[in-house]
């Protein structure tokens, strides 16, 4: 841990969430016990939490032109939103590879941060994927090692109690040059009796990867399989969970089919905020043109799952980082957010035992 409550990158082992069992457990348990007593005595009022996901295109030169001006502008705009009292409480980024991208959270005034797998983080290749990996082509960036980290970052106004990371062992094309994966943060939001799990991820691209389509879709499916297992291993069935990131679904039917199977079904069993707001009245959309652009691209997804003791409902959508009046954008993606209304349904006595036992 570094100063100002910032969680720095570490050795990225899967067992990092086990921090909760040791030094963090005492503080987390004390918080839960105190809140549980309050919840038993009087109903806990609903709390709104806004989460924004944004692929900031923070790639290093010479892969792309110097991005420092736009990346600083993203941090400055988030700071202005904070000054106006309208900042998202939690921000998850993808492609935050360069220092200027990682500094967005500090510029914007977020007290807590967690970063995804480092460049040196290793992942064990499953036996049935050995042949796929060994057949990779160096001409499109495979079998050349990792040259940047995962590019994942979580910035939070609320305390981060524990962090867990996973690097994807299977990839295709130029995506293999980055150590793509997932990062999960256990976050204590005041007024919510149970800490929430926030997951950020970035999956293998399609055409942009440079790999033949069969390799790209195989890697994509395997990453989704591993992500579903990762979410299941977090004890998400007992904790409220928010998932966001660049899923690179696009309009590819094979990708969308496997995405629906593993993210909206199976162990993950998530719900999408956009789908909920489409069928529920009084779920306003700010900056609708930017939100429509993001939805049409089908890459940036915001999903959630309640727990037995905590209810989650999307109540508003926004696209605070879309196209300017002149058509320019600060990234090649739209930064989109969802405001969730989260409230406690019952005293979470079982949640303490669940966290402690994992």
N, C-alpha and C positions, 0 to 999 in steps of 0.2 A: 504494500500500500504506500502511496505517496501522499504528499500534502494535499490539503483542501478536499479530502474525501475522494480523491480520484483513484480508481482502480487501474493500475498499469498493466500492460501485457506481461504475461509470465510464460512458463514453459508449456502452456496450452494443453495440459493433460486432461483427459476426459473426467478424471476424478476431482477436478477443481471444485465442483459443487459440494463435495464433501467438506469444504470449509465450514459449512453450516454445522457440522457435527462437533466442531471444536470451539475455537475462540468466538466465532460469530454466533454459535448456537445460544450462548448465554444471553446475549443482547436480543437476539431474535425471539427467544422464548419469553424473556421478560416483557418484551413489547406485546407479544401475542397474549400472554396471561393477563396483562393489564387491560388490553382491549377486549378480551373475552369477558372479563368481569363487567365492563361497561356495557357490552352488547347484551349480556344477560339481564342487567338491570333496566336498561332503556334501549329502544330500537336505535340502531345506528343510521344516521341520515345518509342518503346517497351522495357519492362523490364523483365528480366529473374528472376524467383523465383524458387528455389529448395526446395521441401518438402520431408522429409524422415519420414517413419513410421517404428516403430520397437517395437515388443513385447520383452522386455528385460529379461523376466523370473525373475523378482525381487521379488520372493516370500520369505516369512520369514521362518526361521528354526522353527520347524522340518519338515515343509511341503516339503522342499527341502534342499539340502546341502548348506553350506555357499557359497553365490554367490558374496561376496564382491570383490574378485580378478577380476572376469570377468566384474562386473559392473564398477569397476574403469577403467578397460582396455577399455571399451566402451567410457567412457568420455575422456580418454587420446587419443584414436584414433581420436575422433571428434576434439579434440584440435589440433592434428597434421594436420588434414585436414584444419583446420582454418589457421594454420601457413603457409600452402601451398596455401591458398586462394581458397580452394576447398570445404569448409564446406557447408552443406545445410543451407539455410537462416532460415528455419523453421523445427523443429523436433517434431514429436508427438510420445509419448511412451505409451505402455500399460504394465500392470503388474509392474509398478514402485511403488511397495508397500513399500519397505524398504528404509531407509534413503540413503543408497549408490546408489540406483536407482534414487531417487529424486535429488541427488547431481550431476547427469550426466550433467545437463545443466550448472551448475556453473563451473564444471571442464572443460567443453568444451568452456566456455567463452561466453555463451549467456547472454545478458543483461536483457531479459524479460522472464517471466515464468508465466504460469497459470496452476492450478491443478484442477482435476475433483472433483466430490462430495466427501466430507469427510465421514469418518466412521459413523458420527452422523447425516448425512443429511437424512431427512425423505422424503418419497414419498407417496402420497395418492393412495391407491389401488382402481382401478375402481371397481364399484359395481359388474360388471359381472365377475370379477376375484376373488372375495372374497372366493368362494368355492374352487377354485384351490389352493389358498394360504393356506387356513385352512387345507387342506388335505395333506399338505407337510409332508414328512417323516424326522424325526430327525436323522435317521440312515445314511442319506446321506447329512446331513448339513442343511436341511431346518428347518425353525421355531426355529433356534438357535440364531438369531440376527446376526448383522454384526460384524466381527472381524478385518477387514481391510477396508481401503477406496477403492475408485474406481480404483486406480493404474494408473490413466490417468495423463499425463503431456504434456504441449505444451511449447516448448522453442523457442524463436524467437530473431533474430537480429534486428527486427523492432518493433517499439512501439506497445504495446497492449493497445488499448483504452478502451475496456470493455470486460467483461467475463460473460458467462451465463452457468449454470450447470443444469443437470437433472439426478436424480437417477432412475433406472428402478424399478418400484414397484413389478414386477413379475419376478421370477427367478426359476430355477430348480436345484436340487442337490447341490453339493459342491460349485457351483458358488454363491449360496446364502450367503456364508460366507463373500464374498466381496460385497461392495456397488457399483456394476457395473452401468454404466450409460454413459453419454456423456458430453463433455465440448466444448463450442464454444468460440472462441476469435475473437474479431474485431481488425484487425491488419492494421496499416497504413504503407504501403510500399512506400518509396520515389519514385517518378516518376509515381505512379499510382494514378489517381485523386480520385478514390473511395476506401475507406478501404475495405479489403477483409475479409470474414468470413472463419475461419478455424475451422473445427469440428473434434474432436477425440472421438473414442468410442471403446468399447470392449463388444461384445455380448456373450450370454450364449453358453457354449461349448456343445458338443454332448455326445459321449461316456465317455469322461473324467469327465463329471459332476456327474457320478454315478447314475443319475436318469433314470427311465424307458424312453424309446424313446418317447412315447406319451407326457410325461410331458416335456421333453427337447425341443421337437419341438413346443409345445404350447407356452412355455416361449419365445422361439426364435422368433416366429411369432409376439407375443405381443410386444416384445422389438423392432422389426423392425417397427411395426405400430407406436409405440411411438416415435421412432427416426425420422420417416418420418414427423410426426406432429411437432416434435421439430425443424427440419430443416425448415419446412414451417413457423413456428412462428418467425423465425429469420429475416424475410423479405428478404429471399434469392432470391426471384424473382427480386428484385431491386438491389441486391448487388452480386458481384462475390463471388463464394463460392468454397472452397476446402474441401473435406471430405476424411479422411483416418482413418485406424484403423484395429483392429483384428475383422473381421466380422464372423469368425468361420463358413464360408459357407461349406468349404470342398467339398466332392464329393457327398454329400447327395442331392438327387433330390428335395425333399420337401423343404429343406432350400434354394437351388438355385432358385427354382420357386418363393418363396415368396420374396427373395432378389431382383430378377429381377423386380417383381411387384412393390415393395415399394421403392427401391432405384433408379432403372433405369426408373421407370414410376411414376405416381401419383404426389404428391406435390414435392417430391425430384427431380425427373426428371434429374438425374445425368448422366454423361458420364464417362466411365472408361478410364484411361490413357493408360493402356496396349492395350485395343481394338483399340484405336485411332492410337497408334504407329504401330500396326500390319498392318494397311491398308494405312498408309501414309508414303511415302518414306522420307528418310533423317531424321529418328528418331532413332538415334543410341542407342544401348544397351551396356553399360559397365558391365563387370562381368556377361556375359550371363548365365553361369552355375548357379550362385546364383539366378539370376532372374528366370530362368527356374524352379529351385527348389521351389521358392516361389509361382510361378504361378500354379505349379502342386499341391501344397497343398491347394490352393484356400482359404486362410484365410485372408491374408493381402491385403487390397484393397486400391487403390488410385483413387479418383473420383473428378469430378469438374463440375461446371456449370457456364457459363458466364452470364453476365447481359446485359441489353439493351445498356449499355454504355461502357462495358469493355469486350474485347475478350480474351479468354483463349485457348491456344493451347499447348499440350504436345510436347516437342521437343527432349527429351532425357530421357532414363531410365537407372538406375544403381542399383547395389546391393552391396553397400560398406561394408556391414556386412554379408558375406556369410561363406562358408567353407574355412578353411585354407588348405594348401597343404597336411597336414596330416589328413584332414577330420574333424578336430575339429571345433566347433563354439562357439561363446561367449554367445549364447542363443539357445533356441530350435526353434527359428524363424530366418528368414533372414531379415536383415534391408534393405529395398528397398526405392528408391527415384525416383522422377520424376522432371524434370526441365520443368517448364511451361513458356511460353512466353505470357506475359500479356501486353496488350496495350489498351489505351483509344480510343473509337470510336467517342465519342461526349462529349460535356460539360455536366457533371452530375448534372445539377441544381436541377432536381427532387429528387436526392438521398438525399440531405440535408433535404428536407421536409419529406421524407419517414422515415429517421432515427429519426428525431425529433418527429414524430407523434406516434412512437411505445413505 
